[in-house]
Amino acid sequence: MQSAYTWIFTTGIIVFFVVIVVLLFFTRSPIELPLSFNGDVEDIPSDSEINVAGLSEDARLSYERAKTWQEHHPPNSIPTDITPPQFVSIQEKGVSAFEFEGEPEANCFVAGRTEIQFMEGENCVQTNLPLPRNQDVYYWEAKMYDMPESTVVSVGVATKPFPSWRLPGWNRYSIGYFSNNGTKCFSTPFNSKPYGMPYKHGDVIGVGYKHRTGTIFFTKNGRKLEEAYSGLRWNLFPTIGANGPCQVHVNLGQMGFVFVEANVKKWGLAPSQGTLSPPPAYGTERDTVLLAMGTSNDATTVIDMTVPPPRPPPYENLLD
Ligand SMILES: *[C@@H]1O[C@H](CO)[C@@H](O)[C@H](O)[C@H]1NC(C)=O
């Protein structure tokens, strides 16, 4: 009798610790990954009056508006940890769980999750999910698919929420590598520093993140540049901005990377295929939904509005 209780007690303790370990593993431990600002990220320079006065009228208005906006929507003021349902979705769908989302007020469009069309004006888009932290390095690439010389693109990362009319690098906390002058910029337009070569139409810019040191590095056309910043401890979202029309196609890991090391080491944001088998062709799926819902009288109009417009099947790229 005595030993039976001991056994139950021991099992209880073991189960308790297993649960704790699982929780620590799947939710991010604040001890292991403090949301602090250490490492070699230079202090964010205060934006002196002189700096601001040097901006053009449009740039100054955009800057002031973003500054006020961030006072009301500070970085990291919304929960951005990957939730258990999102975690499951990444496992099931693989990299297609990630997609770029334009803010409703932003003047740009996203097709097929990763093909971004920028229109007039300054705009940026971010992914729905942050860079995960399970493997040592995460990596993605952006191809300047159609980019006029007059357009400036910034490829980088940013926290959320982030003002949708600003390029990454210009506001807290974000990093951008700029196409026009090859500079890198961190959190304010006034600390842009020489970094890599400028880039243009046809070039592929890669971004790598090592979460243990909070390091961001870039690649250009498959060649690694020096590490840009380290000590970044926030949830970072792949972010791309442009100040005019252009088209940027992003590879989050659904295809082979131009940077060979990232292919060999499988640094994509998630496996190209998840645990779920590919869904049936879109047409079939849609018919089933309409058929199933068609029995209810007033549901038809609702369905017509909620069914998204036809898109290419999500697994298209895997067939290449
Ligand atoms: C490089 O270009 C970007 C975008 O126009 C600008 O914000 C930044 O200040 C420039 N840096 C330098 C050193 O000219």
PDBQT file of the ligand as one rigid body, heavy atoms in Angstrom, charges set to zero:
ROOT
HETATM    1  C1  LIG A 401      20.058  56.450 -47.699  1.00  0.00    +0.000 C 
HETATM    2  O1  LIG A 401      18.737  56.465 -48.231  1.00  0.00    +0.000 OA
HETATM    3  C2  LIG A 401      17.697  56.367 -47.290  1.00  0.00    +0.000 C 
HETATM    4  C3  LIG A 401      16.399  56.308 -48.046  1.00  0.00    +0.000 C 
HETATM    5  O2  LIG A 401      16.180  57.434 -48.832  1.00  0.00    +0.000 OA
HETATM    6  C4  LIG A 401      17.755  57.536 -46.308  1.00  0.00    +0.000 C 
HETATM    7  O3  LIG A 401      16.785  57.370 -45.303  1.00  0.00    +0.000 OA
HETATM    8  C5  LIG A 401      19.126  57.589 -45.679  1.00  0.00    +0.000 C 
HETATM    9  O4  LIG A 401      19.237  58.726 -44.867  1.00  0.00    +0.000 OA
HETATM   10  C6  LIG A 401      20.223  57.617 -46.751  1.00  0.00    +0.000 C 
HETATM   11  N1  LIG A 401      21.514  57.578 -46.109  1.00  0.00    +0.000 N 
HETATM   12  C7  LIG A 401      22.518  58.356 -46.464  1.00  0.00    +0.000 C 
HETATM   13  C8  LIG A 401      23.784  58.211 -45.686  1.00  0.00    +0.000 C 
HETATM   14  O5  LIG A 401      22.410  59.135 -47.377  1.00  0.00    +0.000 OA
ENDROOT
TORSDOF 0
